[in-house]
């Protein structure tokens, strides 16, 4: 479906390139397993079932995991009003709207396509942001829906699921078996585990790199749609700063869902290397928004 969100050929190229590389890695991985005499069919079936469940039920799973609940226009008129306006600007279908009761200031979008999408905000972010700041955050999340990168990230995670399952299989069932009928050589299980770990690491790095770029793309598209990059920059600064005031326990509960969130939830004193982060550094996001503001000649 077409929308008025700014097209991002860079994001499209990166999504295609990442999927190609992951597909190539998948073929090589399966080829190695077959060469080692591994019957990987069961693992592939399980991984495929998990992928399908994640793909078709991603909206429900995410809402349940993050304690979100759909709300009607009567329950949250201002939130619905902002999303109505943005969807009209973007010429896209309105997603379902949800609120998660959490003091962690954040928001996320999920769903395999625009018709199945849901945008959820936490009570923490509703309390902290002004309407124009919240509008910037919502435009960012709607951009994820419009560019279908939620579905791409779900599919991209498939290889990591397979490699992770193969690592567990090797650990629990294969470390004792040796090649050549036990006449020396490395244990087949150990080889499988090492290859699986390597494949998982490569797929992890590739998907994280794509995740960081898609966040920059969503910032850019959201700022251009609202024509208020400074409002989004203000929201980013406020949300990132207030993370330090959130109890560590709450942050740790939110961390597994960082790839979904508008801004990562990081426990105090914890640092994450850029290579493994789901989001680009705050400074880079703010610099991009400052450039857009200068190009537009406004805040």
C-alpha positions in Angstrom: 0.0 0.0 0.0 1.2 3.5 -0.8 1.5 6.2 1.8 2.7 9.8 2.0 5.6 8.8 4.2 8.9 9.7 2.6 10.2 6.9 0.5 13.5 5.5 1.7 15.4 3.7 -1.0 18.3 3.2 1.4 16.1 1.2 3.8 14.7 -0.8 0.9 18.2 -1.6 -0.4 19.4 -2.6 3.1 16.3 -4.8 3.6 16.9 -6.6 0.3 20.6 -7.0 0.9 20.1 -8.3 4.4 17.5 -10.8 3.3 19.8 -11.9 0.4 22.8 -12.4 2.7 20.7 -14.2 5.3 19.2 -16.4 2.6 22.7 -17.3 1.3 23.9 -18.0 4.8 20.9 -20.2 5.4 21.6 -22.3 2.2 25.3 -22.7 3.3 24.2 -23.6 6.8 21.8 -26.3 5.6 24.4 -27.6 3.2 26.9 -28.0 6.0 24.4 -29.8 8.1 23.5 -32.2 5.3 27.2 -32.8 4.6 27.7 -33.8 8.2 24.8 -36.2 7.9 22.5 -34.3 10.2 18.8 -34.8 9.8 17.8 -31.2 10.1 14.2 -31.6 9.0 12.7 -31.6 12.5 14.6 -28.5 13.5 13.5 -26.7 10.3 9.9 -27.7 10.8 10.0 -26.4 14.4 11.7 -23.2 13.4 9.3 -22.7 10.5 6.3 -23.2 12.8 7.8 -20.6 15.2 8.3 -18.2 12.3 4.8 -18.6 11.1 3.4 -18.1 14.6 5.5 -15.0 15.1 4.6 -13.6 11.6 0.9 -14.1 11.9 0.5 -13.5 15.6 3.2 -10.9 16.1 0.7 -8.2 17.1 -1.1 -10.3 19.7 2.2 -11.8 21.1 3.8 -8.3 21.4 0.8 -6.8 23.2 0.6 -9.8 25.6 4.3 -9.8 26.3 4.4 -6.0 26.9 1.1 -5.9 28.9 -0.6 -3.8 26.3 -4.4 -3.4 25.9 -6.4 -2.1 23.0 -8.2 1.1 23.8 -11.3 2.7 22.2 -11.6 6.4 21.1 -13.8 6.9 24.1 -11.1 5.6 26.5 -8.2 7.5 24.9 -9.7 10.3 22.8 -6.5 12.4 22.6 -4.3 9.5 21.6 -6.8 8.4 18.9 -7.0 11.9 17.7 -3.3 12.2 17.1 -3.2 8.9 15.3 -6.3 9.8 13.2 -4.5 13.0 12.1 -1.2 11.3 11.2 -3.0 8.5 9.3 -4.9 11.2 7.3 -1.6 13.0 6.6 0.1 9.7 5.6 -2.9 8.4 3.6 -2.7 5.0 5.4 -5.2 2.8 7.2 -5.6 3.5 10.9 -3.9 0.8 13.0 -5.4 -0.5 16.3 -4.4 1.6 19.3 -3.2 0.2 22.6 -1.8 1.4 25.9 0.6 -0.6 28.1 0.6 0.2 31.8 4.3 0.7 32.4 6.3 3.6 33.8 9.0 2.9 31.2 8.5 5.8 28.7 8.2 4.1 25.3 6.1 3.1 22.3 6.2 0.4 19.6 4.4 -0.8 16.5 3.9 -4.3 15.4 1.9 -6.4 12.9 2.7 -8.0 9.6 1.0 -5.4 7.4 -0.9 -2.1 7.7 -4.3 -3.9 8.1 -3.0 -6.0 11.0 -0.9 -3.3 12.7 -1.1 -2.0 16.2 0.5 1.0 17.7 1.0 0.9 21.5 2.3 3.6 23.9 3.1 3.2 27.6 1.4 5.2 30.3 4.9 6.4 31.2 5.4 8.2 27.8 1.9 9.6 27.9 2.6 11.3 31.2 5.9 12.7 30.1 5.5 14.0 26.6 3.7 17.1 25.3 1.2 16.5 22.4 3.6 17.6 19.7 6.3 15.4 21.1 4.0 12.4 21.3 2.9 13.1 17.7 6.5 12.8 16.6 6.9 9.5 18.4 3.6 8.2 16.8 4.8 9.3 13.4 8.0 7.4 13.9 6.0 4.2 14.8 3.6 4.6 11.9 6.6 4.8 9.6 7.6 1.3 10.7 4.2 0.1 9.7 4.2 1.9 6.4 7.6 0.6 5.4 6.7 -2.9 6.4 10.0 -3.3 8.2 8.3 -5.1 11.2 7.5 -8.0 8.9 11.0 -8.0 7.3 12.6 -8.1 10.8 10.4 -11.0 11.7 11.4 -13.0 8.7 15.0 -12.0 9.1 15.0 -13.6 12.6 14.3 -17.0 11.1 17.9 -18.0 10.5 18.8 -17.1 14.1 16.0 -19.3 15.4 17.3 -22.2 13.3 20.9 -21.7 14.4 19.8 -21.4 18.0 17.8 -24.6 17.9 20.6 -26.4 16.2 23.0 -25.3 19.0 20.7 -26.7 21.6 20.3 -30.0 19.7 24.1 -30.3 19.4 24.5 -29.6 23.1 21.9 -32.0 24.3 22.2 -34.9 21.8 25.3 -34.7 19.6 28.5 -33.9 21.5 29.4 -37.5 22.0 29.2 -38.8 18.4 32.5 -39.0 16.4 33.2 -39.2 12.7 34.4 -42.3 11.0 32.5 -44.6 13.4 34.4 -43.4 16.4 37.8 -43.7 14.8 39.1 -40.3 15.8 38.2 -36.9 14.4 36.2 -34.1 16.1 32.8 -34.9 17.5 30.1 -34.2 15.0 28.0 -32.5 17.7 30.8 -30.1 18.5 31.2 -29.2 14.8 27.5 -28.6 14.5 27.5 -26.4 17.6 30.4 -24.3 16.5 28.9 -23.8 13.0 25.5 -23.0 14.5 27.0 -20.4 16.9 28.9 -18.8 14.0 25.8 -18.7 11.8 23.8 -17.2 14.7 26.4 -14.6 15.4 26.5 -13.5 11.7 22.7 -13.4 11.4 22.6 -11.4 14.7 25.0 -8.8 13.5 23.2 -8.4 10.2 19.7 -8.0 11.7 21.0 -5.6 14.3 22.6 -3.5 11.6 19.3 -3.4 9.7 17.4 -2.6 13.0 19.7 0.5 13.6 19.1 1.8 10.1 15.4 1.3 10.2 15.2 3.4 13.4 17.1 6.3 11.6 14.7 5.8 8.6 11.6 6.0 10.9 13.0 9.2 12.6 13.5 10.8 9.2 10.1 9.7 7.7 8.3 10.8 10.9 10.0 14.2 11.0 9.2 14.9 7.4 5.6 13.8 7.7 4.9 16.1 10.7 7.4 18.8 9.5 8.4 19.1 13.1 11.8 17.4 13.6 12.5 19.4 16.7 9.5 17.9 18.4 10.8 14.4 17.8 14.2 15.4 18.9 12.7 16.8 22.1 10.8 13.5 22.7 14.0 11.5 22.1 16.0 13.6 24.6 13.2 13.5 27.2 12.6 9.7 26.9 16.3 8.8 26.9 17.0 11.1 29.9 14.1 9.7 31.9 15.2 6.1 31.4 17.8 6.8 34.1 15.0 7.4 36.6 13.3 4.1 36.0 13.9 1.3 38.5 16.5 -1.2 37.2 14.0 -4.1 37.6 11.5 -2.4 35.3 14.2 -1.7 32.7 15.5 -5.3 32.8 11.9 -6.5 32.2 11.6 -4.2 29.1 15.1 -4.9 27.6 14.1 -8.1 25.7 11.7 -6.0 23.6 14.2 -3.2 22.7 14.0 -4.1 19.0 10.4 -3.0 19.1 10.7 0.1 21.1 11.0 3.8 20.1 14.1 4.1 22.4 16.1 1.2 24.0 15.5 0.5 27.7 18.9 0.0 29.2 19.6 -0.9 32.9 21.8 1.6 34.8 25.5 1.2 34.4 25.1 -1.1 31.3 26.7 -0.3 28.1 26.0 -1.9 24.7 28.5 -1.9 21.9 27.2 -0.2 18.8 27.7 -3.4 16.8 25.1 -5.2 19.0 22.6 -2.4 19.6 19.1 -2.4 18.2 19.2 1.4 18.0 21.7 4.0 16.8 23.3 6.2 19.4 21.1 9.1 20.6 23.6 11.6 19.3 23.4 10.3 15.8 19.6 10.4 15.9 19.6 14.0 17.1 22.2 15.0 14.5 20.0 13.6 11.7 17.0 15.5 13.1 19.0 18.7 13.3 20.0 18.4 9.6 16.4 17.8 8.6 15.3 20.9 10.7 17.9 23.0 8.9 16.8 21.7 5.5 13.2 22.5 6.3 14.2 25.9 7.7 12.1 25.4 10.9 11.9 23.5 14.1 
